[in-house]
Amino acid sequence: MKIGIFDSGVGGLTVLKAIRKHYPNVDIVYLGDTARVPYGTKSKDTVIRYSLECAEFLREKGVELLVVACNTASSYALEVLRSRFEFPVFGVIEPGVEEAVKKTKNRKVGVIGTPATIKSEAYQKLLKFFGNEVVAKACPLFVPLVEEGILNGEIAKKIVEHYLSEFKDSGIDTLILGCTHYPLLKPVIQEFLGSVEVVDSSEAVSRSLKDFIKNEGEGKTELFFTDLYQNLDFLIELILGKKITPKLAEVEIY
Amino acid sequence: MKIGIFDSGVGGLTVLKAIRKHYPNVDIVYLGDTARVPYGTKSKDTVIRYSLECAEFLREKGVELLVVACNTASSYALEVLRSRFEFPVFGVIEPGVEEAVKKTKNRKVGVIGTPATIKSEAYQKLLKFFGNEVVAKACPLFVPLVEEGILNGEIAKKIVEHYLSEFKDSGIDTLILGCTHYPLLKPVIQEFLGSVEVVDSSEAVSRSLKDFIKNEGEGKTELFFTDLYQNLDFLIELILGKKITPKLAEVEIY
């Protein structure tokens, strides 16, 4: 079985890693839209257009199931993708929310993400539907921080403090990392928030696929990116824990 | 006379402002490629392709002279643009270097910019050609910091310190801000570096045009952007000091 995953950049590799762990035999084609990253500071129309183009690229590669690893694209483009393509399309919002709902005891849940993800209210609506109070906050500097490889130290701590201090007295007992880049900052975030349960949705996404994936195939992993920029090899190895040579993707523009 | 200016985003508005001050009557069409910002972390091939597309958009608007306000595009795409288009094409590297050469007394000049600008060595080569020692450094977090509107305070200071501390003992007496976003951080940079002369090339760019511009026209300013994201109106007013409604640009993709 061939699975497609796309993300605005390298962050979705955290989702790929979790899926690969659970389904070692499937073939995976990953597309990172590094030529147009980030999505999270761009408008809904632009995010939908980019998402359609990424999905079309993966359709041409013959994928039978699509995972939208990008939270921004999951927030804005999931319905359009489901109406345009015949294969099943999975996002990261619902699994993340399910995971948080399982973990919270006081039903006060925080969520952080890009400006677009937070503005879409996709997480907030679903969390409220399940009866939770929600505190949401956009953290636009986290993505460039991760892309720059600054994952700890004083700057990372100051920026985490800048965005997350309002969560300290908010009474939340669970925080959703609503962006695939953020798990790389989890140690600093966890240290700052102390006893709050920090939910990384990549594991939850992987579990949400279990009724739809047959663990059959050659276990191949292909990584495509729309731009092969200089930090790419470093970040692939950092996230996946092994070297895989990225290929340049030529994405058809609608 | 109609002048075109393009940049990867809003930063080039600092160049527009300087040009407008010197040439109040010309008509200016500005294009900010906000759907694909930033350029400075992307590869040479991608930056060249995007630059050609931006220039073509402005050619169709009837511009008679093109200013590439983006340092990354100036570093990588100037020659290609000059060979493809008939109107004169001006970049920001040469004027910035000229300005620094005038100001330095000890011929030790620093330059900061995006990873792509610094990697291109465009500034370094030209500064060395004029007999200067050069210290160069990429500052990838400065652009998202400005786009996020964090222009002072503790985080801005920490990040400035992170990137610029090596300039403190380097002996440079002049520093070029090799990115159109950076002038917005100039107060923090200047405070950190003390007596070092900080060169913002937007004024120099404007002066470099003086033999090519006729100050004739209706004084119109049109602002186009490839994505109308949420911070845009705020940033336009912050940089230009007045409100101008941005229009959506549909850029033909090569």
Interface residues (C-beta under 8 A of the other chain):
Chain A: T34 A35 R36 T41 K42 S43 T46 P115 K119 P140 L141 V143 P144 L145 E147 E148 I150 E154 I155 K158 I159 H162 T226 D227 L228 Y229 Q230 N231 I253
Chain B: T34 A35 R36 T41 K42 S43 T46 P115 K119 P140 L141 V143 P144 L145 E147 E148 I150 E154 I155 K158 I159 H162 T226 D227 L228 Y229 Q230 N231 I253
